[in-house]
Amino acid sequence: MPTIAPVEIDGFVVRAGFLKDSAYFASGEGEVLFSGRGETRLRPHKAGLLAAVPSMDGSALVTSGDDGCIYQFGSDGAPALVAERARKWIDLIATGPSGAVAYASGRTAWVRLADGREKEFAHERAVGGLAFAPKGTRLAVSRYDGATMWWAGTDGDPVDLSWKGAHLGISFSPDGKYLVTAMQENALHGWRLSDAQDMRMTGYPAKVKSFSWSVKGKYLATSGANAAILWPFFGKTGPMGQTPLQLGTRNETFVSAVACHPKEDVVAVGYQDGMIMMCRFADNAEVQLRRPGKGPISTMDWDKDGTRLAFGTEEAEAGLISLQD
């Protein structure tokens, strides 16, 4: 049976996950908690914490706040200042290959490479989301009416991908063949990058605020409905013309967060009432991992072995779920 070890946290949990064997929890009140062999609690930002993202290799955590600072934490919990933009509200960050870090404020995005070089990318409208390609230092920036892909490590020309509307969260598929955005309306939009073919994914009753790629990138799991919606991305046409899986369906409670298992075709599904289920792709078999709590699940992530799940809610609840006795 799954067991839960609660973690005391002081606010909305922005991000929860793992650095090696240590779990981390970052709250909107500015606290970063590391839980492994004991606990370490830090408050690197002068005010609130706005975003937190693990490094691409899982060895560090990068955070940003309304103090304009971007910090990086190693598995020992020691913070290092990566960059600072005085009087800027840094609410979007992304991590890329070879230690690259991207961050944005308003209409401007920056990339800081591991050697300390920085590049600035200006846009006509506000930046909605940031994502690095799986290989190379190519940065995708979502914006109004589409997305732009920049070469952060070279001087290559940017590539614009157009689709009317406001584009927010953004993600590359693990194989780098597709780029997907969550829109301000209740829909996803995607592009097949080999030919810029548009992919429209609609039918959501609410905005998509969480998505997670399954192992090997076969499916993209998303929130935004009363079930986890998983779009198929195998084959030559991706999700076009295919029906998504619907896992963990509940009558009146929407999914607020999803986290695909790192090794198996299984997804953790978090709901607005705080419940967490684990669902299997093949037959929609379900296991309840957590009963309803005080507030919506805001974040979840598995450890590298898929035996522990870190979670947090919008109402200062957090914990570690272990699948092993």
Secondary structure, 3 states (H helix, E strand, C coil): CCEEEEEECCCCEEEEEEECCEEEEEECCCCEEEECCCEEEECCCCCCEEEEEECCCCCCEEEEECCCEEEEECCCCCEEEEEECCCCCCCEEEECHHHCEEEEECCEEEEECCCCCEEEEECCCCCCEEEECCCCCEEEEEEEEEEEEEECCCCCCCEEEEEEEEEEEEEECCCCCEEEEEECCCCEEEEECCCCEEEEECCCCCCCCCEEECHHHCEEEECCCCCEEEEECCCCCCCCCCCCEEECCCCCCCEEEEEECCCCCEEEEEECCCCEEEEECCCCCEEEEECCCCCCEEEEEECCCCCEEEEEECCCEEEEEECCC
